[in-house]
Amino acid sequence: METLQTAQLLNETLSANGNVVHAATEVLDRLSLLPDFPYSLLSIATGGESQGQKVAAATYLKNFTRRHIDRDRNRDIPCSQVSSEFKNQLMHALLQAEASVLKVLVEVFRIIVVAEFVKENSWPELVPELRSFIQNSNLINVDADPKWKTVNALAVLHALLRPFQYFLNPKVAREPVPPQLQLIAREILVPLLAVFHQNVEKVLTIHGRTDAETERILLIICKCIYFAVRSHMPCDLPPRLPSFCHDLFGILGTLRLDAVVHLEEEYILRLKTAKRSLLIFRALVTRHRKHSDKLMPDIIDCVRKLLKYSLNVSKLDFLAERIISLAFDVISHVLETGPGWRLVSPHFSLLLESAIFPALVMNEKDMLEWEEDPDEYIRKNLPCDLEEISGWREDLFTARKSAINLLGVISLSKGPHVATSNSSSAASKRKKGERNKGKDQRCMGELVVLPFLSKFPVPSDVNASETKIINDYYGVLMAFGGLQDFLDQQKAEYRTNLVHARVLPLYAVSASPPYLLATANWLLGELAPCLPEELTADVYSSLLKALAMRDTDDMSCYIVRASAAGAISALFDNDYLPPEWPPFLQVVVGLIGEKDEEASMLFQLLSTAVGSGDKNLAIHIPHLISSLVGAISERLPPAIEPWPEIVVRGFEALAAMVQSWDDCTSEENEQNESSEKQLSGWHTVARAFSHLLQWAWLTPLQPLEFNICEDQVSPSLVLSSCLEYSSTLLRFVMRSITKISMLLELKVSELLVVWAELIADWDAWEEKEDLSIFECIKEVVNLHQKYGIKNFFVRAMPSAPAPPVSQCSIVEGIGSFVSKAISQYPSATWRASSCVHILLHVPNYSFETGVKQSLVTAFTQAAFARFRGIRSKPCSLWKPSLLVISSCYLCYPDVVERILEKDGHKGFEVWASALTVISNSTSEHGLSGESEVKLSVLALAKVVELLFGQGKLDSNLYRDCFTSLLELYARLKEVQEEEVEDEDDDEEDEDDEGSGDEDTDDDDEDSEDDELEETEEEFLNRYAEAAVALENGSDVEEGDLGDHAEQLELGEMAAVDLQSILLSVMEGYRHILIQKQLPPPQLSSRFLNNFPEYNLFFQLPQ
């Protein structure tokens, strides 16, 4: 009955009616509490009335199993063992399931395997049973039950091996082969290699089409072996590797990648097996040199035969091209080994001419992608990550990228590597000076690569119409892109001559093909880090010309402009500054106004340009901002809906501009160079920003002003992905205000109301930057102190006919954001804590005590929740959390005490005791600045008064708090004296700055020579230690160190007379102090040395 009901409910979950689906899901959730529920799902998955019902049952079983396993993991308890009966039924279901159901049930099996077999090393009968199932499956044993499918059994093995493809225990520097993997290899993989060999012989004998099941068996076994050797090498596999690899050579030898593309299932499966074979070769060369060195000649020979098909790369589908890409990658990996280099180096010229260069030249597929999918063309053909030329790359995926990478590896090679597979780590620990002894040895880039590339003529007005010349030179430019590291090692004159002779002439051709110009732009961007200074002006001029290139009648030049923008950004990133900015700004602003689809890219370029911090550009920023604000406003959606990318990039560019301009004008203000013209510029920009923010935030809300309180409509629906940039603009608006009338003119209050609601709903802690929001919070408080901001404490009730519902005020929205920052994101704790002190102590809450009390409640709850999560061991996040509670306690002691004691775990005592810990001068994460010490003195004095009033004079807490109070008061004077000394030292440092610059260059070179490389052993140990620290919680993400050094803003509390408070405490407790023998003699002596006037309180009465 239960199975029938479950089947009916699963059918209902497939309904198009959402209400029916929801109701059925609720009933299923209730049924899932019954012990037989997973058995019912499994029965339906294998014997349901329809395909949809079977898949639905399998999917629900997968989610049910994951919830069951995750529930135990989240409770930090051992995983509940799945019953043997269910696992047995699951195994039988897996062996008989149809392909669509098998795919889902395998995930159920994998979840259980990871929880029990991999992590707990339980389920001992799994491997023997699976071996038996495979041996008795339909294609292995012809007399077996035909219901037991070999492909299904191998799919189960594949799922079983998948977790072992990675190292499982990061806390171990050199992790041994897991015993479970050893068992699988011995009991299942080794016998399977014989099956694999038989099927390979069958394939090689037929020389034509084979059945899909045979191809699928070959593919799955290859995947299983790959997972087994990707990280580890089970001890039973090495003796079988030669035979297995020769079977792989046979499979790869059957490929004919010059034929017409086939779509048959057998052909696709063969290609996938070939791809997996190359991945196995790559893993053997990378991870298991001891076992692969003897196989390397055959691996190289096999891969070289594949590379001859790179001539046809334009005719290949993605999977076939991926095989060519992997073949290049295998050669790159081989070249990183001594034996491999010796075997491949004699064939460098042949490789370059017959394999690498044909993959680089332009082909028909490139031209088609240029017109149909420009962004895909850029991603595949103008990659921006080639600075990482390496034999160990695994993320290239296209034949062209892999060929460029291989060319770079070849160009850098100077001879065979001397390190062997078992060389000691000590041998690799050598000085840079020793490593650079071979600098005078000529690289293959100079001996082989550049001579080959020099054979191809540079296109000119005479030959620019010849297709072969254009296509070949496209390949030459691509090849140069892979030589960045090689060229970086050459003399500046060498690079200058190369660029002048082989690249810049293309920009002088009257009808230079856009394909070549785009590739030349990309190449110059790749070479930007190593371009000689005398060359950068010519390069910039050529790129600016390309950026301004217009579309022709028959061809789009978007890719030319995009690549030029990327290259110019690279120049700016490498400290190039144009002699004059107006030509550049004119081109960029003009294109932004004309090309909507390219505006995002151009805004990014502007952000990079202003990031250079050039004062010559800063003077143009006010006019530039005025022009761009209009362009961005036109592209803002008129209603509440997600902003397009162009708007996001526009806000990002404006934020970068105003930050750069702010920095430059701040320097001028320090030098007394500010003028009325500059102030006028500030006001002009502020008005522009205010109008833009009004259009972005207020205009979409106007039609909704009467529904704004309803659940379905809220300012938070405005896309907040730009909130960090919008906050920068809003902060600038507030900083520009010089009189109260500007608050009304710029609608600051209205903007702040929306902004406060947006940040109150902020939940993008991991994805977005929040620094500008915190800076804006501080500016809001400062502005309120100067002029008073409407709706800051309490927001006015909406006018009729809107319902009279109270709404979130500005400070309440800010408080919600700060509370979430403390409780949800460790990296923001310091910044948020700093804002807490500002919000509580700077504004005047004399008539709004309810608002302040609600803030205190929220801040205390968030800070104490954060502290409880890290209280087991002192760390740097202790201090901000405890100081937040201290600030709150000074405002409302009773409220804070009630919150801390709410759960009955002596929370007040926990906080006070922890405060005494960080108050100790020996604490690693103790108090540092004067404001921190003052705040702690005030809090401890209040705690001491409370304990005295409660008669807890014999408690350890009272003694510790009173001792810490005296110690902190003694330290306060010392801290103040240290800060005065630091200010004097800073002035002396400024006077001496730059005096020793000329003497440091040689020292830097010497230290560079003495620097030691990190050995493999040291690297592994360091990461293992980091993993242990992370598990123990001692490596908690704690924010930027720069946030820790800020002094706390305590407002009027900073002016409190601490001496009178301490005198009051000591006057009241003098006799008790003497009787209880407090404080310790050492502290008494230190205290009286600093404050001899307190000597009376430490004398016994006569």
Sequence and secondary structure as in RCSB ss.txt:
>XXXX:A:sequence
METLQTAQLLNETLSANGNVVHAATEVLDRLSLLPDFPYSLLSIATGGESQGQKVAAATYLKNFTRRHIDRDRNR
DIPCSQVSSEFKNQLMHALLQAEASVLKVLVEVFRIIVVAEFVKENSWPELVPELRSFIQNSNLINVDADPKWKT
VNALAVLHALLRPFQYFLNPKVAREPVPPQLQLIAREILVPLLAVFHQNVEKVLTIHGRTDAETERILLIICKCI
YFAVRSHMPCDLPPRLPSFCHDLFGILGTLRLDAVVHLEEEYILRLKTAKRSLLIFRALVTRHRKHSDKLMPDII
DCVRKLLKYSLNVSKLDFLAERIISLAFDVISHVLETGPGWRLVSPHFSLLLESAIFPALVMNEKDMLEWEEDPD
EYIRKNLPCDLEEISGWREDLFTARKSAINLLGVISLSKGPHVATSNSSSAASKRKKGERNKGKDQRCMGELVVL
PFLSKFPVPSDVNASETKIINDYYGVLMAFGGLQDFLDQQKAEYRTNLVHARVLPLYAVSASPPYLLATANWLLG
ELAPCLPEELTADVYSSLLKALAMRDTDDMSCYIVRASAAGAISALFDNDYLPPEWPPFLQVVVGLIGEKDEEAS
MLFQLLSTAVGSGDKNLAIHIPHLISSLVGAISERLPPAIEPWPEIVVRGFEALAAMVQSWDDCTSEENEQNESS
EKQLSGWHTVARAFSHLLQWAWLTPLQPLEFNICEDQVSPSLVLSSCLEYSSTLLRFVMRSITKISMLLELKVSE
LLVVWAELIADWDAWEEKEDLSIFECIKEVVNLHQKYGIKNFFVRAMPSAPAPPVSQCSIVEGIGSFVSKAISQY
PSATWRASSCVHILLHVPNYSFETGVKQSLVTAFTQAAFARFRGIRSKPCSLWKPSLLVISSCYLCYPDVVERIL
EKDGHKGFEVWASALTVISNSTSEHGLSGESEVKLSVLALAKVVELLFGQGKLDSNLYRDCFTSLLELYARLKEV
QEEEVEDEDDDEEDEDDEGSGDEDTDDDDEDSEDDELEETEEEFLNRYAEAAVALENGSDVEEGDLGDHAEQLEL
GEMAAVDLQSILLSVMEGYRHILIQKQLPPPQLSSRFLNNFPEYNLFFQLPQ
>XXXX:A:secstr
 HHHHHHHHHHHHT S HHHHHHHHHHHHHHTTSTTHHHHHHHHHHH SSHHHHHHHHHHHHHHHHHHHHHHHHT
T       HHHHHHHHHHHHH  HHHHHHHHHHHHHHIIIIIITS   TTHHHHHHHHHHTSTTT TTS TTS H
HHHHHHHHHHHGGGGS S TTSSS    HHHHHHIIIIIHHHHHHHHHHHHHHHHH S   HHHHHHHHHHHHHH
HHHHSS   TTSGGGHHHHHHHHHHHHHT  TTS     HHHHHHHHHHHHHHHHHHHHHHH HHHHGGGHHHHH
HHHHHHHGGGGGGGG  HHHHHHHHHHHHHHHHHHTSHHHHHHHGGGHHHHIIIIIHHHHS  HHHHHHHHH HH
HHHHHHS S TT   TT     SHHHHHHHHHHHHHH  S     TT  HHHH  BHHHHGGGGGS  HIIIIIH
HHHTTS    TTTTT HHHHHHHHHHHHHHHTTHHHHHTS HHHHHHHHHHHTGGGGG TT  HHHHHHHHHHHH
HHGGG  HHHHHHHHHHHHHHHT    SS   HHHHHHHHHHHHHHHHTT   S SHHHHHHHHHHHHH HHHHH
HHHHHHHHHHTT  HHHHTTHHHHHHHHHHHHHHHS SSSS   HHHHHHHHHHHHHHHHHHHHHHHHHHTT   
HHHHHHHHHHHHHHHHHHIIIIIGGGGGGTTTTTSTT  GGGS  TTHHHHHHHHHHHHHT  STHHHHHTTHHH
HHHHHHHHHHT   TTTS  HHHHHHHHHHHHHHHHH  TTSSS     TTS       HHHHHHHHHHHHHHH 
GGGHHHHHHHHHHHHHSS  TT HHHHHHHHHHHHHHHHHHHHHHTTS  TTHHHHHHHHHHHHHH HHHHHHHH
TTTSS HHHHHHHHHHHHHSTT TT   SHHHHHHHHHHHHHHHHHHHHTT TTSHHHHHHHHHHHHHHHHHHHH
HHHHHHHHHHHHHHHHHTTTTGGGHHHHHHHHHHH B   HHHHHHHHHHHHHHHHHTTT     HHHHT     
GGGGGS HHHHHHHHHHHTHHHHHHTT S HHHHHHHHHH GGGGGGGS   
